C-alpha cells in the first residue's frame, strides 16, 4: 500500500513519512529500477528489534565463551551440547536448534571433515589433533542470534591450524566490505578471493542468512558471489557471515542417514566461523561472534 507523504512513517517513529523515510525509500527504489535486488521493509530492523537482537546475542556469545573455557580432549560432543543447553537456559534463553525442523540437539558440533550440522553424541569423543566447529543459536524474548567458532584440540597439524586461521581472516575480509548501499556480493567476493589466495575452496551449497524474529530470513548469503551483485545492503539489515572453507575439494555430501550432517567428499577438513552483522549508516556492527 502506497504511503502518503503526510501519513505516519512505516517505521513506527510517529513522524510524517516525508520527513522520516521517504528519501530513504526513494534511494532504494533507484537501485530497484536499475535491476538490483533490494530488501523489503520487513527485513529492516527497527531500534527495538536491534536491542532485542543484541540481548539475544549477549547470551549467544556467553555460551561460546563458556565452551572455549572448558572444551578439551576426552569430552564428548554430547557434553558440549549439555553445556549449551544449561548456559543458555540459565540466562532465560532457548537453544534455537533444539527441535528446529526435527533437529534433535541444542547446537551443532562439526569435527574435521564435517562441514556443518554435526549432531552431538555420547559416542563422539574429542581427540588430540581434532578441529571442531561449535555452532550456537539462541532465542531470547522472540529474537534469534547465531554464531559459531572453531576450537583446536591439543596438538593440531599446522595445515589444519592454517586453515582455521585463514577462514577467520575470510570473515574479516568479508566484514570489511559490509557498507550501506554496497552489495552482498562485495562481501562474498572478498571471502572467496581470500580463500582462493591460500589455495582453499569455498562451499557453494550452504551459506549465511538473514536473521531477526525468524531463525532464517532472506537473503541467502553466498560466498561465491561477485562484487556488485546480490542484495543491496541497507541500514537495518541483519545477516550472518559464515563461510565454510575446505582444505581440499569444494565438493560436499549430505549424510542421508541422519538427514543433517554435511561432509567433504574427499574427507579433508572443513572449517567455519560465523558472526552476525548489522548494517548501519556508518558501516556495520558485529552483534554476535
C-alpha positions as CSV (number, residue, x, y, z in Angstrom):
1,X,0.0,0.0,0.0
2,X,1.4,3.4,-1.0
3,X,2.1,5.7,1.9
4,X,1.1,9.4,1.6
5,X,3.8,11.9,2.3
6,X,1.9,13.2,5.3
7,X,1.0,9.8,6.7
8,X,2.8,8.4,9.6
9,X,6.0,6.6,8.6
10,X,6.1,2.8,8.2
11,X,8.9,2.6,10.7
12,X,6.7,3.4,13.7
13,X,8.6,6.6,14.6
14,X,5.3,8.6,14.7
15,X,6.8,11.1,12.3
16,X,5.4,12.0,8.9
17,X,6.7,9.8,6.1
18,X,8.1,12.8,4.1
19,X,10.4,13.8,7.0
20,X,11.3,10.3,8.0
21,X,11.9,7.5,5.4
22,X,10.6,9.0,2.1
23,X,14.1,9.9,0.9
24,X,15.5,6.6,2.1
25,X,12.8,4.6,0.2
26,X,13.4,6.7,-2.9
27,X,17.1,5.8,-2.8
28,X,16.2,2.1,-2.6
29,X,13.8,2.5,-5.4
30,X,16.5,3.9,-7.7
31,X,18.5,0.7,-7.2
32,X,15.5,-1.4,-7.8
33,X,14.8,0.4,-11.0
34,X,18.3,-0.5,-12.2
35,X,17.6,-4.2,-11.7
36,X,19.2,-4.7,-8.3
37,X,17.8,-6.9,-5.6
38,X,16.6,-4.7,-2.7
39,X,15.4,-5.6,0.8
40,X,11.7,-5.2,1.7
41,X,10.8,-3.1,4.8
42,X,10.2,-6.3,6.8
43,X,13.9,-7.2,6.6
44,X,15.0,-3.9,8.1
45,X,15.3,-3.9,11.9
46,X,13.9,-1.1,13.9
47,X,15.7,0.2,17.1
48,X,13.6,-2.0,19.4
49,X,14.5,-5.0,17.2
50,X,18.2,-4.2,17.3
51,X,18.0,-4.1,21.1
52,X,16.2,-7.4,21.2
53,X,18.8,-9.0,18.9
54,X,21.7,-7.6,21.0
55,X,20.2,-9.1,24.1
56,X,19.9,-12.5,22.4
57,X,23.4,-12.2,21.1
58,X,24.8,-11.5,24.6
59,X,23.6,-14.9,25.7
60,X,24.9,-16.5,22.4
61,X,28.4,-15.1,23.0
62,X,28.5,-16.2,26.6
63,X,27.7,-19.7,25.6
64,X,30.6,-19.9,23.1
65,X,32.9,-18.2,25.7
66,X,32.0,-21.0,28.2
67,X,32.8,-23.7,25.7
68,X,36.1,-22.1,24.9
69,X,37.0,-22.2,28.6
70,X,36.0,-25.9,29.1
71,X,36.5,-27.7,25.8
72,X,39.3,-30.2,25.7
73,X,40.4,-33.7,24.7
74,X,38.4,-36.5,26.1
75,X,35.0,-34.8,26.4
76,X,32.1,-35.9,24.2
77,X,30.2,-33.7,21.9
78,X,27.1,-34.5,24.0
79,X,28.8,-32.8,26.9
80,X,29.2,-29.7,24.7
81,X,25.5,-29.9,23.9
82,X,24.7,-30.1,27.6
83,X,26.8,-27.0,28.3
84,X,24.9,-25.1,25.6
85,X,21.5,-26.0,26.9
86,X,22.5,-25.3,30.5
87,X,24.2,-21.9,30.0
88,X,21.5,-20.8,27.6
89,X,18.5,-21.7,29.7
90,X,20.0,-20.3,32.9
91,X,20.0,-16.9,31.2
92,X,16.4,-17.2,30.1
93,X,17.2,-18.2,26.5
94,X,16.2,-21.1,24.4
95,X,18.6,-23.1,22.2
96,X,17.2,-22.3,18.7
97,X,18.2,-25.6,17.0
98,X,16.5,-27.9,19.6
99,X,13.5,-29.3,17.7
100,X,14.1,-26.9,14.7
101,X,12.7,-28.9,11.7
102,X,13.3,-32.0,13.7
103,X,16.9,-31.3,14.7
104,X,17.5,-33.3,17.9
105,X,20.1,-31.2,19.8
106,X,20.9,-27.8,21.2
107,X,23.9,-27.0,19.0
108,X,25.9,-28.3,16.1
109,X,29.3,-29.9,16.6
110,X,31.2,-30.4,13.3
111,X,34.6,-32.2,13.6
112,X,37.3,-32.3,11.0
113,X,35.7,-33.3,7.7
114,X,32.2,-32.5,8.8
115,X,31.3,-29.2,7.0
116,X,28.3,-28.3,9.2
117,X,25.3,-29.7,11.2
118,X,27.3,-32.3,13.1
119,X,25.0,-33.9,15.7
120,X,26.3,-34.1,19.3
121,X,26.6,-37.6,20.6
122,X,27.7,-39.6,23.7
123,X,29.6,-41.8,21.2
124,X,31.8,-39.0,19.8
125,X,34.8,-38.1,21.9
126,X,37.2,-35.3,21.1
127,X,40.7,-36.5,20.3
128,X,44.1,-34.8,20.3
129,X,44.5,-33.1,16.9
130,X,40.8,-32.6,16.2
131,X,39.4,-29.3,15.0
132,X,35.8,-28.6,15.8
133,X,33.2,-26.0,14.9
134,X,30.5,-25.4,17.6
135,X,27.5,-23.6,16.1
136,X,25.2,-22.0,18.7
137,X,21.9,-20.3,18.1
138,X,19.7,-18.6,20.7
139,X,16.2,-17.4,21.1
140,X,15.6,-14.7,23.7
141,X,12.3,-12.9,24.1
142,X,11.4,-13.7,20.5
143,X,14.7,-12.7,18.9
144,X,17.3,-15.0,17.3
145,X,21.0,-14.9,17.4
146,X,23.5,-17.1,15.7
147,X,27.3,-17.6,15.7
148,X,30.0,-20.3,15.7
149,X,33.7,-20.7,16.5
150,X,36.4,-23.1,15.7
151,X,38.3,-24.8,18.6
152,X,41.6,-26.7,18.2
153,X,42.0,-29.7,20.4
154,X,45.6,-30.4,21.7
155,X,48.3,-30.8,19.1
156,X,46.7,-29.8,15.8
157,X,48.6,-30.1,12.5
158,X,49.9,-26.9,11.1
159,X,47.9,-27.3,7.9
160,X,44.8,-27.6,9.9
161,X,45.7,-24.6,12.1
162,X,46.4,-22.5,9.0
163,X,43.0,-23.4,7.5
164,X,41.3,-22.3,10.7
165,X,43.2,-19.0,10.7
166,X,42.6,-18.2,7.1
167,X,38.8,-18.9,7.4
168,X,38.7,-16.4,10.3
169,X,40.6,-13.9,8.1
170,X,38.0,-14.6,5.3
171,X,35.2,-13.5,7.7
172,X,37.1,-10.3,8.5
173,X,37.8,-9.6,4.8
174,X,34.1,-10.0,4.1
175,X,33.1,-7.9,7.0
176,X,35.3,-5.0,5.7
177,X,33.0,-4.9,2.6
178,X,29.8,-4.5,4.6
179,X,28.8,-0.9,3.8
180,X,25.4,0.8,3.4
181,X,24.5,1.0,-0.3
182,X,27.0,-1.6,-1.2
183,X,26.1,-5.2,-2.1
184,X,26.2,-8.6,-0.5
185,X,28.3,-9.8,-3.5
186,X,31.0,-7.3,-2.4
187,X,31.3,-9.3,0.8
188,X,31.1,-12.7,-0.9
189,X,33.8,-11.9,-3.4
190,X,36.2,-10.7,-0.7
191,X,35.7,-14.0,1.2
192,X,36.1,-16.1,-1.9
193,X,39.2,-14.3,-3.1
194,X,41.0,-14.6,0.3
195,X,40.3,-18.3,0.4
196,X,41.5,-18.8,-3.2
197,X,44.6,-16.8,-2.4
198,X,45.6,-19.5,0.0
199,X,44.5,-22.3,-2.3
200,X,41.5,-23.3,-0.4
201,X,38.0,-23.9,-1.7
202,X,34.6,-22.4,-0.7
203,X,31.4,-24.4,-0.2
204,X,28.7,-23.1,-2.5
205,X,25.6,-25.1,-1.5
206,X,25.4,-23.8,2.1
207,X,25.6,-20.1,3.1
208,X,24.5,-17.5,5.5
209,X,21.1,-15.9,6.1
210,X,19.2,-13.0,7.4
211,X,18.0,-13.3,11.0
212,X,15.7,-11.5,13.3
213,X,12.4,-12.7,14.7
214,X,12.8,-15.7,12.5
215,X,15.8,-18.1,12.5
216,X,16.4,-18.0,8.8
217,X,15.2,-14.9,6.9
218,X,16.1,-13.5,3.5
219,X,18.6,-13.0,2.0
220,X,20.6,-16.2,1.3
221,X,24.2,-15.2,1.8
222,X,26.6,-16.7,-0.7
223,X,30.4,-16.7,-0.6
224,X,31.0,-17.5,-4.2
225,X,29.3,-14.3,-5.4
226,X,30.6,-11.3,-7.4
227,X,31.1,-7.7,-6.4
228,X,28.1,-5.5,-7.4
229,X,25.7,-8.4,-7.3
230,X,23.2,-10.0,-4.7
231,X,21.1,-7.9,-2.4
232,X,21.6,-4.2,-1.8
233,X,23.0,-3.6,1.7
234,X,20.7,-1.1,3.5
235,X,21.0,0.2,7.1
236,X,18.9,-2.1,9.4
237,X,19.7,-5.3,7.6
238,X,21.0,-8.2,9.8
239,X,22.6,-11.3,8.4
240,X,25.3,-13.9,9.1
241,X,28.7,-14.2,7.6
242,X,29.7,-17.9,7.9
243,X,31.8,-19.2,5.1
244,X,32.7,-22.9,5.0
245,X,36.3,-23.2,3.8
246,X,37.7,-26.6,2.7
247,X,41.3,-27.8,2.6
248,X,40.6,-29.9,-0.5
249,X,37.7,-30.0,-2.9
250,X,34.7,-27.9,-2.5
251,X,32.5,-30.9,-3.2
252,X,30.3,-32.0,-0.2
253,X,27.6,-34.5,0.5
254,X,24.7,-35.0,3.0
255,X,24.6,-37.8,5.4
256,X,21.3,-39.4,4.2
257,X,21.0,-41.5,7.4
258,X,20.6,-38.5,9.8
259,X,19.5,-36.0,7.2
260,X,21.6,-33.2,8.6
261,X,25.3,-33.6,8.7
262,X,27.3,-32.4,5.6
263,X,30.8,-33.8,4.9
264,X,33.6,-33.1,2.5
265,X,33.6,-35.6,-0.4
266,X,37.3,-36.1,-0.2
267,X,37.3,-36.5,3.6
268,X,39.7,-33.5,4.0
269,X,38.9,-30.9,6.8
270,X,36.4,-28.1,6.5
271,X,36.3,-25.1,8.8
272,X,33.8,-22.3,9.6
273,X,33.5,-19.2,11.6
274,X,30.2,-17.4,11.9
275,X,29.3,-13.9,13.0
276,X,26.0,-11.9,13.0
277,X,26.2,-8.4,11.5
278,X,24.0,-5.3,11.4
279,X,24.3,-2.9,8.5
280,X,24.5,0.7,10.0
281,X,24.6,4.2,8.5
282,X,28.3,4.3,9.1
283,X,29.2,0.7,8.0
284,X,28.5,-2.3,10.3
285,X,28.2,-3.5,13.8
286,X,29.0,-7.1,14.8
287,X,26.2,-8.4,17.1
288,X,27.5,-11.9,17.8
289,X,30.8,-13.6,17.2
